[in-house]
């Protein structure tokens, strides 16, 4: 084959490739969401004189074409595989793989974020708790980089400095350390969260320090639906799925869970969520601003209010065994100023428990 023919074939193939994907992209229906990234995909922007002259149209159009490109997820996977296994990059899109776990870089320590979070907690204390509530407790949940980053030569925040900063800013709360109750194996390999079946020692340690006891006798149920966590989608790598396991006993089966958002009762374990975008949301139906769990089998009349993030969704069903009522408050979704309309704090124990990732990125707290 002559050089002229080779060049003609090469140009022809490139033309077919470019215009083929162009036509495919134009005729294919737009996707609504990216299941792997758990976010909505960009829509075709509004075309008008104003959006064109301001540059808004072209900026939005670029986002649209990137989100709606044919075989987008396949190309993302190809890019990640090339980055990790051809060019030997240490991370891709801030996701790294170490000891069989996918995780996201969390660095550096953001002291302004810590101060903002504890300022909001201080508002809660000053407004509702001082001289009114029972005992006030505090605990910090380490993300799995606590066990992964430094030993695998990735940058890591100073966790001791973070915890010290939080406890110094919250002198009104008794700190309960749970870091020595956790190991890397207590976390999902493809997700940021911990496994419920592994955190019973954490629940018992917290309960013991708060003056209650948990029997800790449960039956494990393993979900059949494979769990691909948030880091699976963000890394775009073909990672091995995790398994969601949930714990049940006579207490969990008798709980009633009231959701203030929907003005309805919801299950402790919403198994329908296992086939949704985030199977971890099966625990107490995922992100909720305000929930009340009542335990009719409780051997005490003690009540607990937990200020929390998503990690507590799987912890709370274990903690409720020791209380007649547990109220879960997520002030990322409800303003603390609104709490007086829903909660009575008098005489109730209080637990502030937040993950290091939320504390280091606390802009989501209202």
QUISUL-V121773 format. One line per field, one symbol per residue. phi: phi as a letter, one per 20 degrees, with the letter a starting at -180 (. if undefined). Layout:
phi = ???
//
This chain:
phi = .ffffgfffffffffffffffffgffeffffeceffelbfefdgffdbfffffenffffffffffffdfglgfffffgffffffddelffbclmecdblmdebdgcaefdffffffffffffffffecdgmceefdcbbdeffffgddfffdmdfbfeffffffffffecffdeededfeeccgfedffdceeeegfddggffffffgfdncccfmdcdeceffffddfffffffmdfeffececcdcbffgfdfddddffdlbecffceffffdefcgfffflmnfbfbccdddfefebdfccddebcfgfgeeggfffgecfbcddcdeedcfgfeffeccdegmefcceccfffffecegffe
//
